[in-house]
Amino acid sequence: MFTALEEKEFNIVVDAIEEVKGVAGEIIIKEGDQGDCMYVLESGSLDCTKIFAGNKDPTHLKVY
């Protein structure tokens, strides 16, 4: 993802990285949230779900 960056640009990106640790059951991104950051999953897994119109329960879409 970062191979096209010059070393100076790459260092700027690395310096901007902030570690965030989640806990089981925590919602990381919810549909409609402001897209102001990017997440990289280092370990573990994330379930991707969506609540479709007319449903109360989320539908499982994918595991990351």
Buried (B, 14 or more C-beta within 10 A) or exposed (E): EEEEEEEEEEEEEEEEEEEEEEEEEEEEEEEEEEEEEEEEEEEEEBEEEEEEEEEEEEEEEEEE
